[in-house]
Amino acid sequence: MSLVTLIGSRLADPGREFVFEGASSACEGCPYRKQCLNLAPGTRYRVTDVRENAQTLDCAVHDDGVRAVEVEPAPVPANVASRKAYAGSKVTLEGPCPHTECPSHAYCVPDGADFDREYRIDQVVGEPPHDHCALDRDLTLVEFAPAEE
């Protein structure tokens, strides 16, 4: 289900994904606060449409202002233990990884997912982008189902 919200004009592109982090201190007193802050914090979203006839509104956070867009919750790509990587199963992330230089780091510590939550695997993608896990984990790349509103 699509939601209408306001995001920075530079980010208002169909297909762009982002994780809504909540209000900034610069949002205090903004007349558009209700329209911007109507998403669930920590949830990954995908822009599905940009409202073409909507005006660009001034914003204290985004230097080019904000535009009206339609968004929907997006799947979260993540690495999980291979032994648990089955479509439809529920899993948790394996735990933090300090190896930020690893090509899989963004999937082991994915934006839009928490270590203390369980997620349903929507789809098994396959091999992760790394050749060898420095923590000796046997991992598979999956997509978690989008968050339900």
C-alpha positions as CSV (number, residue, x, y, z in Angstrom):
1,M,0.0,0.0,0.0
2,S,1.4,3.4,-1.0
3,L,1.7,6.3,1.4
4,V,2.1,9.9,0.4
5,T,4.9,11.8,2.2
6,L,7.4,14.6,1.7
7,I,11.1,13.9,1.1
8,G,14.0,16.0,-0.1
9,S,13.8,17.1,-3.7
10,R,17.2,15.6,-4.5
11,L,15.9,12.2,-3.3
12,A,12.5,12.3,-5.1
13,D,13.3,9.7,-7.8
14,P,11.1,6.6,-8.5
15,G,12.9,3.5,-7.3
16,R,15.1,5.3,-4.7
17,E,15.2,3.5,-1.4
18,F,15.8,5.0,2.0
19,V,15.4,4.2,5.7
20,F,13.2,6.7,7.5
21,E,15.2,7.8,10.6
22,G,12.5,10.0,12.2
23,A,12.4,13.7,13.0
24,S,15.4,16.0,13.0
25,S,15.7,18.8,15.6
26,A,15.3,21.2,12.6
27,C,11.8,19.8,12.2
28,E,10.5,21.6,15.3
29,G,7.8,24.1,14.4
30,C,7.7,23.2,10.7
31,P,4.2,23.6,9.2
32,Y,4.7,20.4,7.1
33,R,5.8,18.2,10.0
34,K,2.7,16.0,9.8
35,Q,3.2,15.3,6.1
36,C,6.9,14.5,6.5
37,L,6.9,12.5,9.6
38,N,4.1,10.0,8.7
39,L,6.4,7.1,8.2
40,A,7.6,4.4,10.6
41,P,11.2,5.1,12.0
42,G,13.7,2.4,11.1
43,T,11.7,1.2,8.1
44,R,13.1,0.9,4.6
45,Y,10.9,2.5,1.9
46,R,11.0,2.7,-1.9
47,V,9.7,5.8,-3.8
48,T,7.1,4.5,-6.3
49,D,5.9,7.9,-7.7
50,V,6.7,11.6,-7.6
51,R,3.7,13.9,-7.6
52,E,4.5,16.0,-10.7
53,N,2.1,18.9,-10.1
54,A,3.0,19.4,-6.4
55,Q,5.1,22.4,-5.5
56,T,8.5,22.2,-3.8
57,L,8.2,23.3,-0.2
58,D,10.9,25.1,1.9
59,C,12.6,22.8,4.4
60,A,15.2,23.4,7.2
61,V,16.7,20.0,6.6
62,H,16.8,19.6,2.8
63,D,18.5,22.5,1.0
64,D,16.5,22.1,-2.1
65,G,13.2,21.8,-0.3
66,V,10.8,18.8,-0.1
67,R,8.4,17.2,-2.7
68,A,5.4,15.0,-2.4
69,V,6.0,11.4,-3.3
70,E,4.4,8.0,-2.9
71,V,6.3,5.4,-1.0
72,E,5.8,1.8,0.0
73,P,7.8,-0.4,2.4
74,A,10.7,-2.1,0.6
75,P,12.4,-5.5,1.1
76,V,15.6,-5.4,3.1
77,P,18.6,-7.3,1.5
78,A,20.5,-9.1,4.2
79,N,23.0,-12.0,4.9
80,V,21.7,-14.7,7.1
81,A,23.0,-18.1,8.2
82,S,22.8,-20.5,5.2
83,R,21.2,-23.2,7.3
84,K,18.2,-20.9,8.0
85,A,17.9,-19.4,4.5
86,Y,14.6,-20.6,3.2
87,A,11.8,-18.5,1.7
88,G,9.0,-18.0,4.2
89,S,11.1,-18.9,7.2
90,K,11.7,-16.4,10.1
91,V,15.2,-15.5,11.1
92,T,17.3,-13.0,12.9
93,L,20.6,-11.4,11.8
94,E,23.7,-13.2,12.8
95,G,25.1,-10.3,14.8
96,P,27.3,-7.2,14.3
97,C,30.4,-7.3,12.1
98,P,33.4,-5.0,12.6
99,H,34.8,-5.6,9.1
100,T,33.4,-2.4,7.4
101,E,35.7,-3.0,4.4
102,C,34.0,-6.3,3.5
103,P,31.8,-6.1,0.4
104,S,29.1,-7.9,2.4
105,H,29.1,-5.5,5.4
106,A,26.0,-3.6,4.2
107,Y,24.2,-7.0,4.1
108,C,25.4,-8.2,7.5
109,V,24.5,-4.9,9.1
110,P,21.7,-3.8,6.8
111,D,19.9,-0.4,7.0
112,G,16.3,-1.0,8.0
113,A,16.8,-4.1,10.1
114,D,17.7,-4.7,13.8
115,F,19.7,-7.5,15.4
116,D,17.0,-8.1,18.1
117,R,14.1,-8.6,15.7
118,E,12.9,-11.6,13.7
119,Y,12.2,-11.2,9.9
120,R,10.4,-13.3,7.4
121,I,12.5,-14.2,4.3
122,D,10.7,-13.2,1.2
123,Q,13.2,-14.5,-1.3
124,V,16.6,-16.3,-1.3
125,V,18.9,-14.3,-3.6
126,G,22.0,-16.6,-3.3
127,E,25.7,-16.1,-2.7
128,P,26.8,-13.0,-0.7
129,P,29.2,-10.6,-2.4
130,H,32.3,-11.6,-0.3
131,D,34.7,-14.5,-1.1
132,H,35.4,-15.3,2.5
133,C,33.8,-14.2,5.8
134,A,36.4,-12.9,8.3
135,L,34.1,-14.1,11.1
136,D,33.9,-17.6,9.5
137,R,30.1,-17.4,9.1
138,D,28.4,-19.4,6.3
139,L,26.0,-16.9,4.9
140,T,23.4,-16.6,2.2
141,L,22.0,-13.4,0.7
142,V,18.2,-13.0,1.1
143,E,15.5,-10.4,1.0
144,F,13.4,-9.8,4.1
145,A,9.8,-9.2,3.4
146,P,8.8,-5.5,3.6
147,A,7.6,-4.2,6.9
148,E,3.8,-4.3,7.3
149,E,2.2,-0.9,7.9
